Amino acid sequence: MECLSGAFTDAVARLLDSPCPLIATVAQRGTGFIADVKRHPRAELWEVTRANRDAMPERIVSWLDAGT
């Protein structure tokens, strides 16, 4: 539903184009705005599964630390 909001999609586009790190959840399947976000040059996609979800916080912190 948020993807149908021009204000939301504009705000996300500005965040993606900014230098600040952005962590977000994105639907695995989707077209239009969802596909555009996943194709963005700064996008780094990680699949979260039941097997790896508990390790994600540490992975995210490491990723953030490496970028600073």
Contacts in CASP RR format, 6 or more apart in sequence:
PFRMAT RR
TARGET T0000
AUTHOR 0000-0000-0000
METHOD contacts of the structure
MODEL  1
MECLSGAFTDAVARLLDSPCPLIATVAQRGTGFIADVKRHPRAELWEVTR
ANRDAMPERIVSWLDAGT
2 8 0 8 1.000
3 9 0 8 1.000
3 32 0 8 1.000
3 33 0 8 1.000
3 34 0 8 1.000
9 33 0 8 1.000
12 24 0 8 1.000
12 33 0 8 1.000
12 37 0 8 1.000
15 22 0 8 1.000
16 22 0 8 1.000
16 37 0 8 1.000
16 40 0 8 1.000
16 42 0 8 1.000
16 43 0 8 1.000
21 64 0 8 1.000
21 67 0 8 1.000
22 42 0 8 1.000
23 60 0 8 1.000
24 37 0 8 1.000
25 48 0 8 1.000
26 34 0 8 1.000
26 37 0 8 1.000
26 38 0 8 1.000
26 45 0 8 1.000
27 34 0 8 1.000
28 47 0 8 1.000
37 43 0 8 1.000
38 45 0 8 1.000
44 63 0 8 1.000
46 56 0 8 1.000
46 59 0 8 1.000
48 56 0 8 1.000
END
